[in-house]
């Protein structure tokens, strides 16, 4: 919850792994191409 104190815009997407660790930086806004790019990198 402490991490969410930094969220200043909606939507903000935060990627989390199976153990609950936050991966990388949040994606602010509805930026689908950026979501896809981040996911591809995380899944490698």
SVG drawing of the C-alpha trace seen along z (x, -y; Angstrom):
<svg xmlns="http://www.w3.org/2000/svg" viewBox="-8 -13 22 30">
<polyline fill="none" stroke="black" stroke-width="0.4" points="0.0,0.0 2.9,-2.3 3.7,-2.2 0.3,-3.5 0.9,-6.7 3.1,-7.7 0.3,-7.2 -0.7,-10.5 -2.7,-9.6 -5.5,-7.2 -5.2,-4.8 -1.8,-3.6 -0.8,0.0 1.6,1.8 3.0,5.2 3.5,7.7 5.1,11.1 3.8,14.3 5.5,13.5 3.9,10.0 7.1,8.1 6.5,5.0 8.3,5.2 9.8,2.1 8.1,-1.3 4.4,-1.9 2.8,-2.7 0.7,-5.9 -2.3,-6.3 -3.9,-3.8 -0.8,-3.1 -1.5,0.4 1.7,0.6 3.8,-0.1 1.9,2.6 2.7,5.1 6.3,4.1 6.8,4.4 5.0,7.8 7.1,9.2 10.2,8.2 8.9,9.6 8.0,12.9 11.5,13.5"/>
</svg>
